Amino acid sequence: MPYNKRPLNPLTPFVNQVVVESNAVNENFEILAKAFLNEDPTTGVLKSDVYTFRRVDLTDATSDYDLKLGEEAYYVWDTMRSTILPLRIRVSGVLYEMIVVVPNRIGRHLPLVLYPNNTAYSSAFQRTVIYPQLDNNFVYNWKDLWSCIFYEQVGGGGMLISWLQTTTNNKGEMHHMTVQNTQWSFSNHKQVAHRWNDTTTVWSSLGTLVIESPNETLYVSVRRLL
């Protein structure tokens, strides 16, 4: 039954009017409910087939959540409680953006790592690193292999922005980060890229973040871009 803008006609009586018009009202409510998230108007969140913006707290999620286009997950990660943060995101898009903020500066380098599909893949990630030396004009540039996506040093203080391409036959990652631990008097900037050499494994779960050792509370957000 299509949507009826004026289902009630009290001045035009007919046989079974109450039943017919009540059914029309119920149909209208059902059609309108479909405009909301999970077809539930109490959420107050409208669906959009083009772009949505909604923040979802996945800090303590126990199963993978499918981020819609433009939707963002956020996490308050108490690393004193656990050095492991499962992101609990089902991969259905092709590009995701992850931001990690490490507010507390300490006097050592702490790496973060991301295990796609919550798994280590031996020597599957080819990494390229570019960053300037702090005390001269020399720029480091090297390549190596990892079993995960490696965000070195930033866990000791700083911020990173990582873009994750999840297409099966061309998977990879690129990030910028600023490292601000107290060993250095200046912020150290790094630009890094990972290529996942495997072109058949499906990136189905975005993965799990791990910090080498605790450093108070970190803040993480993940948004589906495409």
Secondary structure by P-SEA (a helix, b strand, c coil): cccccccccccccccaaaaaaaaaaaaaaaaaaaacccccccccbbbbccbbbbbbbcccccbbbbbcccbbbbbbccccccccccccccccccbbbbbbbbcccccbbbbbbbbcccccccccbbbbbbbbcccccbbbbbcccccccccccccccbbbbbbbbcccccccccbbbbbbcccccbbbbbbbbbbcccccccccccbbbbbcccccbbbbbbbbcc
